Amino acid sequence: MRNVFRFLVVVLMLVNIPVLAQQRSAKRGVCWDEKNQQLTDAPIAKMAPGVAWLYNWGVAPTGSPSTLGTSLAFAPMCWNGDFDETKLRQYLTAHTGEVRYLLAYNEPNLQYSAGGAAMTPQQAANAWSKVEQVAADFGLEIVAPALNFTGDLVGGKIWEPFAWYDEFFRLVPDAGVDYLAFHSYMNYYSAVDWVASRYFYSDTETADENDLMGPTNRAKYPNLVKFMDDFKTTHGHYPKMFLTEFCSWETNDYPYQAGITRDFQIDQMVQKLQKLELSDMVEGYAWFMANPTGGASSFPYMSIFQTNTASSELSDLGKVYVYMSSFDKEKYYTTGETILAKDYIEASMDDQVPRVRPNTESGSDIPLQVEWRSGSWTAYQVNLPSDGEYTLTLHMKSTQANDFRIYRNALGAANKKLDTTLPSTNGVWQDVTTTVTLTAGQHTLLLYNMGTSSLLLNQLRFDSTTGIWDVRGKKEDVRADGVYYDLHGRRVAHPTSGIYIVNGKKVVVK
Protein backbone atom coordinates (compact mmCIF):
# COMPACT_ATOMS: atom_id res chain seq x y z
CA MET A 1 0.00 0.00 0.00
CA ARG A 2 1.17 3.53 -0.76
CA ASN A 3 3.39 5.09 1.95
CA VAL A 4 3.22 1.94 4.05
CA PHE A 5 6.12 -0.54 4.27
CA ARG A 6 6.13 -3.65 6.31
CA PHE A 7 8.55 -6.38 7.24
CA LEU A 8 7.66 -9.78 5.94
CA VAL A 9 6.20 -11.94 8.66
CA VAL A 10 8.01 -14.77 7.01
CA VAL A 11 11.05 -14.22 4.80
CA LEU A 12 11.33 -15.47 1.22
CA MET A 13 15.01 -16.08 0.61
CA LEU A 14 15.37 -14.83 -2.94
CA VAL A 15 18.79 -16.31 -3.57
CA ASN A 16 17.41 -19.83 -3.86
CA ILE A 17 15.06 -18.96 -6.70
CA PRO A 18 16.54 -19.75 -10.15
CA VAL A 19 18.07 -16.68 -11.82
CA LEU A 20 18.30 -15.81 -15.51
CA ALA A 21 21.32 -13.52 -15.51
CA GLN A 22 22.44 -10.93 -18.02
CA GLN A 23 24.61 -12.07 -20.89
CA ARG A 24 28.36 -11.51 -20.49
CA SER A 25 29.54 -8.38 -22.24
CA ALA A 26 31.57 -9.06 -25.38
CA LYS A 27 33.26 -5.67 -24.90
CA ARG A 28 34.94 -6.30 -21.56
CA GLY A 29 38.63 -7.20 -21.68
CA VAL A 30 41.86 -6.91 -19.70
CA CYS A 31 45.54 -6.25 -20.26
CA TRP A 32 47.72 -9.12 -19.00
CA ASP A 33 51.47 -8.59 -18.58
CA GLU A 34 53.26 -11.91 -19.10
CA LYS A 35 56.57 -10.34 -18.12
CA ASN A 36 55.06 -10.18 -14.62
CA GLN A 37 53.34 -13.58 -14.73
CA GLN A 38 52.70 -16.12 -17.46
CA LEU A 39 49.05 -16.58 -18.23
CA THR A 40 47.53 -19.81 -16.89
CA ASP A 41 44.08 -21.37 -16.65
CA ALA A 42 43.59 -20.44 -12.97
CA PRO A 43 43.27 -16.67 -13.43
CA ILE A 44 41.36 -17.16 -16.67
CA ALA A 45 38.71 -19.14 -14.77
CA LYS A 46 38.36 -16.35 -12.20
CA MET A 47 37.97 -13.66 -14.88
CA ALA A 48 35.77 -15.62 -17.30
CA PRO A 49 32.37 -14.90 -15.66
CA GLY A 50 32.56 -11.29 -16.81
CA VAL A 51 35.64 -10.79 -18.98
CA ALA A 52 35.38 -11.82 -22.63
CA TRP A 53 38.86 -11.15 -24.02
CA LEU A 54 42.44 -10.18 -23.22
CA TYR A 55 45.73 -9.28 -24.81
CA ASN A 56 49.35 -9.27 -23.65
CA TRP A 57 51.00 -6.79 -26.07
CA GLY A 58 52.38 -9.80 -27.96
CA VAL A 59 51.55 -11.95 -30.95
CA ALA A 60 50.82 -15.02 -28.77
CA PRO A 61 50.67 -15.96 -25.09
CA THR A 62 54.00 -17.05 -23.66
CA GLY A 63 52.23 -19.48 -21.33
CA SER A 64 50.08 -22.33 -22.58
CA PRO A 65 46.61 -21.99 -21.01
CA SER A 66 44.21 -24.57 -22.38
CA THR A 67 41.10 -22.39 -21.96
CA LEU A 68 42.35 -19.27 -23.75
CA GLY A 69 40.31 -18.99 -26.90
CA THR A 70 37.32 -20.77 -25.40
CA SER A 71 36.69 -19.14 -22.01
CA LEU A 72 38.36 -15.89 -23.05
CA ALA A 73 39.29 -14.74 -26.54
CA PHE A 74 42.86 -13.68 -27.24
CA ALA A 75 43.69 -10.61 -29.34
CA PRO A 76 47.25 -10.66 -30.72
CA MET A 77 49.14 -7.39 -31.14
CA CYS A 78 51.75 -6.30 -33.66
CA TRP A 79 53.53 -4.13 -31.07
CA ASN A 80 55.74 -2.39 -33.62
CA GLY A 81 56.99 -2.97 -37.16
CA ASP A 82 59.36 -5.72 -36.03
CA PHE A 83 56.67 -8.05 -34.67
CA ASP A 84 57.33 -11.78 -34.98
CA GLU A 85 55.22 -12.59 -38.03
CA THR A 86 56.18 -16.27 -38.03
CA LYS A 87 55.09 -16.78 -34.42
CA LEU A 88 51.88 -14.84 -35.06
CA ARG A 89 51.00 -16.99 -38.04
CA GLN A 90 51.76 -20.16 -36.10
CA TYR A 91 49.43 -19.10 -33.31
CA LEU A 92 46.63 -18.13 -35.66
CA THR A 93 46.96 -21.40 -37.56
CA ALA A 94 46.81 -23.42 -34.34
CA HIS A 95 43.81 -21.42 -33.09
CA THR A 96 41.71 -21.13 -36.22
CA GLY A 97 38.37 -19.47 -35.53
CA GLU A 98 39.33 -18.30 -32.03
CA VAL A 99 40.72 -14.88 -32.96
CA ARG A 100 38.72 -12.02 -34.44
CA TYR A 101 40.80 -8.86 -33.95
CA LEU A 102 44.41 -8.01 -34.77
CA LEU A 103 45.71 -5.10 -32.68
CA ALA A 104 48.20 -2.86 -34.45
CA TYR A 105 51.07 -0.83 -33.03
CA ASN A 106 51.16 0.14 -29.36
CA GLU A 107 51.33 3.90 -28.67
CA PRO A 108 53.54 4.73 -31.66
CA ASN A 109 53.39 8.43 -30.72
CA LEU A 110 55.13 7.77 -27.36
CA GLN A 111 58.81 7.10 -26.69
CA TYR A 112 60.06 3.64 -25.68
CA SER A 113 60.81 4.93 -22.19
CA ALA A 114 57.12 5.80 -21.81
CA GLY A 115 55.99 2.37 -23.01
CA GLY A 116 55.36 3.37 -26.61
CA ALA A 117 56.48 1.86 -29.89
CA ALA A 118 58.04 5.21 -30.92
CA MET A 119 57.08 5.04 -34.60
CA THR A 120 56.57 7.99 -36.86
CA PRO A 121 53.63 7.65 -39.25
CA GLN A 122 56.15 7.01 -42.05
CA GLN A 123 57.76 4.12 -40.10
CA ALA A 124 54.32 2.72 -39.35
CA ALA A 125 53.31 2.99 -43.00
CA ASN A 126 56.51 1.26 -44.14
CA ALA A 127 55.65 -1.85 -42.08
CA TRP A 128 51.89 -1.75 -42.54
CA SER A 129 51.66 -4.21 -45.44
CA LYS A 130 52.70 -7.05 -43.08
CA VAL A 131 49.78 -6.25 -40.75
CA GLU A 132 47.34 -6.10 -43.65
CA GLN A 133 48.55 -9.39 -45.13
CA VAL A 134 48.23 -11.33 -41.87
CA ALA A 135 44.74 -9.93 -41.34
CA ALA A 136 43.74 -10.83 -44.89
CA ASP A 137 45.17 -14.36 -44.68
CA PHE A 138 43.31 -15.17 -41.45
CA GLY A 139 40.15 -13.12 -41.91
CA LEU A 140 40.88 -10.75 -39.01
CA GLU A 141 39.60 -7.24 -38.38
CA ILE A 142 42.33 -4.63 -37.94
CA VAL A 143 42.39 -2.36 -34.89
CA ALA A 144 44.34 0.80 -35.70
CA PRO A 145 47.53 1.78 -33.88
CA ALA A 146 46.57 2.71 -30.31
CA LEU A 147 47.36 6.35 -29.58
CA ASN A 148 47.51 8.39 -26.38
CA PHE A 149 47.87 12.04 -25.49
CA THR A 150 51.58 12.85 -25.34
CA GLY A 151 54.28 15.44 -25.04
CA ASP A 152 56.96 13.00 -26.28
CA LEU A 153 59.23 13.65 -29.24
CA VAL A 154 59.08 10.86 -31.83
CA GLY A 155 61.19 11.48 -34.90
CA GLY A 156 61.92 14.97 -33.58
CA LYS A 157 58.23 15.93 -33.36
CA ILE A 158 55.36 15.77 -30.87
CA TRP A 159 52.60 13.76 -32.52
CA GLU A 160 49.20 14.47 -31.03
CA PRO A 161 46.61 11.79 -31.89
CA PHE A 162 44.87 13.68 -34.72
CA ALA A 163 48.18 14.65 -36.30
CA TRP A 164 49.61 11.12 -36.15
CA TYR A 165 46.49 9.52 -37.63
CA ASP A 166 46.22 12.25 -40.27
CA GLU A 167 49.73 11.67 -41.56
CA PHE A 168 49.34 7.88 -41.37
CA PHE A 169 46.16 7.93 -43.46
CA ARG A 170 47.82 10.32 -45.92
CA LEU A 171 50.56 7.73 -46.41
CA VAL A 172 48.24 4.69 -46.33
CA PRO A 173 44.79 5.93 -47.39
CA ASP A 174 43.56 2.36 -47.95
CA ALA A 175 44.96 0.94 -44.71
CA GLY A 176 42.06 -1.48 -44.17
CA VAL A 177 41.52 -0.26 -40.62
CA ASP A 178 38.25 -1.48 -39.08
CA TYR A 179 38.47 0.21 -35.66
CA LEU A 180 40.25 3.11 -34.03
CA ALA A 181 42.20 2.57 -30.80
CA PHE A 182 43.08 4.77 -27.88
CA HIS A 183 44.54 4.72 -24.36
CA SER A 184 43.38 6.92 -21.51
CA TYR A 185 44.67 7.31 -17.97
CA MET A 186 42.49 10.31 -17.23
CA ASN A 187 41.10 10.05 -13.74
CA TYR A 188 37.45 10.87 -14.23
CA TYR A 189 34.84 8.89 -16.10
CA SER A 190 33.61 12.02 -17.92
CA ALA A 191 36.97 12.42 -19.67
CA VAL A 192 37.01 8.78 -20.75
CA ASP A 193 33.45 9.11 -22.00
CA TRP A 194 34.50 12.13 -24.05
CA VAL A 195 37.42 10.26 -25.65
CA ALA A 196 35.40 7.15 -26.46
CA SER A 197 32.16 8.77 -27.61
CA ARG A 198 32.90 12.33 -28.72
CA TYR A 199 36.56 13.11 -29.48
CA PHE A 200 36.47 11.50 -32.93
CA TYR A 201 32.73 11.36 -33.43
CA SER A 202 30.94 14.63 -32.65
CA ASP A 203 28.72 16.04 -35.38
CA THR A 204 30.04 19.24 -36.89
CA GLU A 205 27.20 21.19 -35.30
CA THR A 206 27.97 19.93 -31.78
CA ALA A 207 31.77 19.63 -31.93
CA ASP A 208 33.98 21.97 -29.95
CA GLU A 209 37.56 22.99 -30.69
CA ASN A 210 38.96 19.78 -29.17
CA ASP A 211 36.85 17.45 -31.31
CA LEU A 212 37.86 16.17 -34.73
CA MET A 213 34.64 17.19 -36.44
CA GLY A 214 34.83 20.83 -35.41
CA PRO A 215 35.38 23.17 -38.37
CA THR A 216 38.99 23.97 -37.44
CA ASN A 217 40.08 20.35 -37.03
CA ARG A 218 38.21 19.14 -40.11
CA ALA A 219 40.30 21.56 -42.12
CA LYS A 220 43.51 20.87 -40.21
CA TYR A 221 43.39 17.06 -40.50
CA PRO A 222 41.86 16.40 -43.94
CA ASN A 223 43.28 12.88 -44.39
CA LEU A 224 41.91 11.60 -41.08
CA VAL A 225 38.56 13.27 -41.77
CA LYS A 226 38.43 11.73 -45.24
CA PHE A 227 39.09 8.27 -43.77
CA MET A 228 36.32 8.82 -41.22
CA ASP A 229 33.83 10.18 -43.77
CA ASP A 230 34.58 7.44 -46.31
CA PHE A 231 34.18 4.77 -43.64
CA LYS A 232 30.83 6.24 -42.64
CA THR A 233 29.66 6.34 -46.25
CA THR A 234 30.53 2.66 -46.66
CA HIS A 235 29.38 1.32 -43.28
CA GLY A 236 26.73 3.78 -42.16
CA HIS A 237 28.74 4.90 -39.10
CA TYR A 238 32.21 6.08 -38.18
CA PRO A 239 34.77 3.38 -37.26
CA LYS A 240 34.13 2.26 -33.70
CA MET A 241 36.63 2.53 -30.86
CA PHE A 242 38.78 0.12 -28.86
CA LEU A 243 39.95 1.61 -25.56
CA THR A 244 42.78 -0.84 -25.01
CA GLU A 245 44.31 0.69 -21.87
CA PHE A 246 42.49 2.70 -19.22
CA CYS A 247 42.34 3.36 -15.48
CA SER A 248 42.74 6.41 -13.25
CA TRP A 249 46.44 7.31 -13.17
CA GLU A 250 46.89 11.04 -13.67
CA THR A 251 49.21 12.34 -10.98
CA ASN A 252 50.23 15.68 -12.48
CA ASP A 253 46.86 17.33 -12.08
CA TYR A 254 43.96 17.45 -9.63
CA PRO A 255 43.38 15.41 -7.51
CA TYR A 256 47.09 14.51 -7.66
CA GLN A 257 48.44 11.17 -6.51
CA ALA A 258 46.97 11.46 -3.02
CA GLY A 259 43.48 11.69 -4.49
CA ILE A 260 43.58 8.27 -6.16
CA THR A 261 42.45 5.89 -3.45
CA ARG A 262 41.05 2.36 -3.80
CA ASP A 263 37.51 3.69 -3.48
CA PHE A 264 38.18 6.45 -6.01
CA GLN A 265 39.58 3.96 -8.53
CA ILE A 266 36.61 1.59 -8.14
CA ASP A 267 33.97 4.33 -8.25
CA GLN A 268 35.45 5.89 -11.38
CA MET A 269 35.84 2.45 -12.98
CA VAL A 270 32.16 1.66 -12.34
CA GLN A 271 31.13 4.86 -14.08
CA LYS A 272 33.59 4.37 -16.95
CA LEU A 273 32.23 0.89 -17.58
CA GLN A 274 28.69 2.21 -17.64
CA LYS A 275 29.62 4.79 -20.27
CA LEU A 276 31.70 2.35 -22.34
CA GLU A 277 29.04 -0.34 -22.29
CA LEU A 278 26.25 2.06 -23.24
CA SER A 279 28.19 3.79 -26.04
CA ASP A 280 27.36 2.54 -29.52
CA MET A 281 30.78 3.71 -30.69
CA VAL A 282 32.76 1.44 -28.36
CA GLU A 283 33.57 -2.00 -29.75
CA GLY A 284 35.71 -3.11 -26.84
CA TYR A 285 37.84 -2.03 -23.90
CA ALA A 286 40.62 -3.50 -21.77
CA TRP A 287 41.37 -2.55 -18.17
CA PHE A 288 44.96 -1.70 -17.31
CA MET A 289 45.72 -4.02 -15.77
CA ALA A 290 44.98 -7.50 -14.50
CA ASN A 291 48.33 -8.25 -12.86
CA PRO A 292 50.66 -5.38 -11.96
CA THR A 293 53.79 -6.33 -10.06
CA GLY A 294 52.65 -5.01 -6.68
CA GLY A 295 49.13 -6.43 -6.78
CA ALA A 296 46.10 -4.73 -5.29
CA SER A 297 48.06 -2.82 -2.63
CA SER A 298 50.23 -0.93 -5.14
CA PHE A 299 49.38 2.52 -6.46
CA PRO A 300 47.14 3.29 -8.31
CA TYR A 301 45.20 0.29 -6.95
CA MET A 302 44.03 -1.00 -10.33
CA SER A 303 44.97 -4.69 -10.03
CA ILE A 304 42.28 -7.24 -10.90
CA PHE A 305 43.99 -9.71 -8.54
CA GLN A 306 45.07 -9.42 -4.92
CA THR A 307 48.63 -10.49 -5.71
CA ASN A 308 50.59 -11.14 -8.86
CA THR A 309 50.50 -14.92 -8.42
CA ALA A 310 48.71 -17.65 -10.34
CA SER A 311 46.72 -18.76 -7.28
CA SER A 312 45.59 -15.27 -6.28
CA GLU A 313 41.95 -14.43 -5.69
CA LEU A 314 40.33 -11.44 -7.31
CA SER A 315 40.82 -8.11 -5.59
CA ASP A 316 37.81 -6.06 -4.54
CA LEU A 317 38.24 -4.04 -7.73
CA GLY A 318 38.60 -7.27 -9.69
CA LYS A 319 35.36 -8.68 -8.28
CA VAL A 320 33.55 -5.52 -9.29
CA TYR A 321 35.10 -5.53 -12.78
CA VAL A 322 34.28 -9.19 -13.37
CA TYR A 323 30.80 -9.32 -11.89
CA MET A 324 29.28 -5.88 -12.35
CA SER A 325 26.49 -5.27 -14.82
CA SER A 326 27.01 -5.91 -18.52
CA PHE A 327 24.22 -3.38 -19.16
CA ASP A 328 22.37 -5.99 -21.19
CA LYS A 329 19.52 -4.03 -22.79
CA GLU A 330 18.03 -7.24 -24.20
CA LYS A 331 17.30 -8.66 -20.74
CA TYR A 332 13.90 -7.92 -19.17
CA TYR A 333 13.09 -9.46 -15.80
CA THR A 334 9.69 -11.03 -15.27
CA THR A 335 7.58 -11.29 -12.15
CA GLY A 336 8.98 -13.72 -9.62
CA GLU A 337 12.47 -13.50 -11.11
CA THR A 338 15.39 -12.42 -8.95
CA ILE A 339 17.16 -9.25 -10.08
CA LEU A 340 20.68 -8.90 -8.75
CA ALA A 341 21.07 -5.31 -7.62
CA LYS A 342 24.36 -4.95 -9.48
CA ASP A 343 22.67 -5.76 -12.82
CA TYR A 344 21.25 -2.30 -13.40
CA ILE A 345 21.17 -0.92 -16.93
CA GLU A 346 21.70 2.72 -15.97
CA ALA A 347 22.53 4.63 -12.79
CA SER A 348 23.22 8.02 -11.29
CA MET A 349 26.76 9.39 -11.58
CA ASP A 350 29.32 11.61 -9.84
CA ASP A 351 28.70 12.12 -6.10
CA GLN A 352 25.53 10.03 -6.35
CA VAL A 353 27.21 7.05 -8.01
CA PRO A 354 25.92 3.79 -6.47
CA ARG A 355 28.92 2.16 -4.83
CA VAL A 356 29.30 -1.35 -6.23
CA ARG A 357 31.37 -3.52 -3.92
CA PRO A 358 31.79 -7.21 -2.95
CA ASN A 359 28.72 -8.50 -1.12
CA THR A 360 28.99 -8.32 2.67
CA GLU A 361 26.03 -10.58 3.52
CA SER A 362 27.28 -13.66 5.33
CA GLY A 363 26.36 -16.93 3.64
CA SER A 364 25.16 -15.31 0.41
CA ASP A 365 26.56 -16.42 -2.95
CA ILE A 366 25.65 -13.13 -4.63
CA PRO A 367 28.98 -11.60 -5.67
CA LEU A 368 28.23 -7.88 -5.36
CA GLN A 369 26.10 -5.41 -3.48
CA VAL A 370 25.07 -1.87 -4.33
CA GLU A 371 25.29 0.96 -1.83
CA TRP A 372 22.55 3.43 -2.59
CA ARG A 373 24.03 6.63 -1.25
CA SER A 374 21.80 9.63 -0.69
CA GLY A 375 20.55 10.70 -4.11
CA SER A 376 21.58 7.45 -5.82
CA TRP A 377 19.36 5.61 -8.26
CA THR A 378 19.66 2.47 -10.34
CA ALA A 379 17.43 1.38 -13.23
CA TYR A 380 16.17 -2.11 -14.10
CA GLN A 381 14.24 -3.49 -17.05
CA VAL A 382 11.07 -5.44 -16.26
CA ASN A 383 8.35 -7.04 -18.36
CA LEU A 384 5.03 -7.15 -16.50
CA PRO A 385 2.17 -9.45 -17.59
CA SER A 386 -0.79 -7.20 -16.76
CA ASP A 387 -1.95 -3.90 -15.33
CA GLY A 388 -2.24 -3.91 -11.58
CA GLU A 389 -0.53 -3.96 -8.23
CA TYR A 390 2.88 -5.55 -7.77
CA THR A 391 4.89 -6.36 -4.67
CA LEU A 392 8.47 -5.11 -4.70
CA THR A 393 10.80 -7.01 -2.38
CA LEU A 394 14.19 -5.46 -1.59
CA HIS A 395 16.81 -7.57 0.17
CA MET A 396 18.63 -4.79 1.96
CA LYS A 397 20.50 -3.53 4.99
CA SER A 398 20.12 -0.08 6.56
CA THR A 399 20.42 1.72 9.86
CA GLN A 400 17.94 4.53 9.19
CA ALA A 401 14.62 4.97 7.41
CA ASN A 402 14.96 6.46 3.93
CA ASP A 403 12.55 8.22 1.59
CA PHE A 404 12.24 6.19 -1.58
CA ARG A 405 10.74 6.67 -5.03
CA ILE A 406 10.19 4.66 -8.18
CA TYR A 407 10.05 6.32 -11.58
CA ARG A 408 9.10 4.69 -14.87
CA ASN A 409 11.44 5.31 -17.83
CA ALA A 410 12.91 8.62 -16.57
CA LEU A 411 13.11 10.93 -13.57
CA GLY A 412 10.36 13.51 -13.37
CA ALA A 413 7.00 14.12 -11.76
CA ALA A 414 5.06 12.68 -14.69
CA ASN A 415 6.92 9.38 -14.36
CA LYS A 416 6.71 8.96 -10.60
CA LYS A 417 5.03 5.69 -9.65
CA LEU A 418 5.82 5.39 -5.94
CA ASP A 419 6.70 7.82 -3.17
CA THR A 420 7.18 6.23 0.24
CA THR A 421 9.61 5.47 3.08
CA LEU A 422 11.90 2.48 3.50
CA PRO A 423 12.20 1.40 7.13
CA SER A 424 15.47 0.76 8.90
CA THR A 425 16.51 -2.89 9.07
CA ASN A 426 18.54 -2.13 12.20
CA GLY A 427 21.81 -2.99 10.50
CA VAL A 428 20.92 -6.53 9.41
CA TRP A 429 20.14 -8.00 6.00
CA GLN A 430 16.47 -8.73 5.48
CA ASP A 431 13.61 -8.43 3.02
CA VAL A 432 11.51 -5.28 2.95
CA THR A 433 8.41 -5.14 0.78
CA THR A 434 5.95 -2.62 -0.57
CA THR A 435 3.40 -2.47 -3.38
CA VAL A 436 3.43 -0.36 -6.52
CA THR A 437 0.80 -0.02 -9.25
CA LEU A 438 2.19 -0.53 -12.76
CA THR A 439 0.91 -1.17 -16.26
CA ALA A 440 1.58 -4.21 -18.43
CA GLY A 441 4.55 -4.36 -20.76
CA GLN A 442 8.25 -3.57 -20.80
CA HIS A 443 9.44 -0.80 -18.51
CA THR A 444 12.64 0.73 -17.23
CA LEU A 445 12.09 1.36 -13.52
CA LEU A 446 14.37 3.79 -11.68
CA LEU A 447 14.69 3.05 -7.95
CA TYR A 448 15.75 6.22 -6.17
CA ASN A 449 17.08 6.67 -2.62
CA MET A 450 15.71 10.06 -1.62
CA GLY A 451 16.83 9.69 1.99
CA THR A 452 19.73 11.24 3.85
CA SER A 453 21.57 7.99 4.61
CA SER A 454 22.93 5.07 2.62
CA LEU A 455 21.47 1.59 2.36
CA LEU A 456 22.86 -1.64 0.94
CA LEU A 457 20.99 -3.78 -1.59
CA ASN A 458 22.01 -7.05 -3.20
CA GLN A 459 18.80 -8.28 -4.85
CA LEU A 460 15.20 -7.39 -5.58
CA ARG A 461 12.15 -8.79 -7.32
CA PHE A 462 8.64 -7.90 -8.45
CA ASP A 463 5.69 -10.21 -7.78
CA SER A 464 2.08 -9.96 -8.83
CA THR A 465 -0.29 -9.39 -5.88
CA THR A 466 -3.19 -10.89 -7.84
CA GLY A 467 -1.80 -14.40 -7.58
CA ILE A 468 -3.21 -15.44 -4.18
CA TRP A 469 -5.60 -18.30 -4.54
CA ASP A 470 -6.87 -21.19 -2.42
CA VAL A 471 -6.08 -24.76 -3.24
CA ARG A 472 -8.57 -26.92 -1.39
CA GLY A 473 -8.59 -30.65 -0.84
CA LYS A 474 -5.84 -33.18 -0.45
CA LYS A 475 -2.18 -32.96 -1.42
CA GLU A 476 -2.82 -34.59 -4.77
CA ASP A 477 -5.19 -31.72 -5.66
CA VAL A 478 -2.39 -29.13 -5.58
CA ARG A 479 -1.63 -27.52 -8.98
CA ALA A 480 0.76 -29.82 -10.82
CA ASP A 481 2.22 -27.32 -13.26
CA GLY A 482 4.14 -25.20 -10.73
CA VAL A 483 7.17 -25.65 -8.50
CA TYR A 484 6.44 -24.89 -4.84
CA TYR A 485 8.81 -23.05 -2.49
CA ASP A 486 8.18 -22.43 1.18
CA LEU A 487 8.69 -18.96 2.59
CA HIS A 488 12.33 -19.74 3.39
CA GLY A 489 13.00 -20.44 -0.29
CA ARG A 490 13.17 -24.25 0.03
CA ARG A 491 11.54 -26.37 -2.64
CA VAL A 492 8.57 -28.43 -1.38
CA ALA A 493 7.62 -31.60 -3.24
CA HIS A 494 4.35 -32.28 -1.34
CA PRO A 495 2.94 -29.07 0.14
CA THR A 496 0.60 -29.34 3.09
CA SER A 497 -1.48 -26.52 4.57
CA GLY A 498 0.26 -23.16 4.49
CA ILE A 499 1.48 -20.34 2.26
CA TYR A 500 3.81 -21.13 -0.65
CA ILE A 501 5.40 -19.39 -3.62
CA VAL A 502 4.46 -20.82 -7.03
CA ASN A 503 5.62 -19.13 -10.24
CA GLY A 504 6.40 -16.00 -8.25
CA LYS A 505 2.92 -15.84 -6.66
CA LYS A 506 1.71 -16.52 -3.15
CA VAL A 507 -0.54 -19.58 -2.88
CA VAL A 508 -2.62 -20.49 0.16
CA VAL A 509 -2.96 -24.29 0.51
CA LYS A 510 -5.72 -25.43 2.89
Secondary structure, DSSP 8 states (H G I E B T S, - for coil): -TT--EE-SS---GGGS--------SSEEEE--TTTS---HHHHHHHTTT--EEE-SSSS-SS--SSBTTTBEE--B--STT--HHHHHHHHHHTTTT--EEE--B-TTS-GGGT-----HHHHHHHHHHHHHHHHHHT-EEE--BB-----EETTEE--HHHHHHHHHHH-TT----BEEEEE--SSHHHHHHHHHTTTT--TTT--TTSTTSHHHHHH-HHHHHHHHHHHHHHSS---EEEEEE-----SSTTTGGG--HHHHHHHHHHHHHHHHH-TTEEEEEES-S--TTGGGSTT---SBSSSSTT--B-HHHHHHHHS----TT--B-TT--EETT--SEE--GGG--EEEE---TT----EEEEE-TT-EEEEEEEESSSEEEEEEEEEE-SS-EEEEEEESSSSGGGEEEEEEE---TTS-EEEEEEEEE-SEEEEEEEEE-SSS-EEEEEEEEEETT--EEE-S-GGGS-SSS-EE-TTS-EESS--SEEEEETTEEEEE-
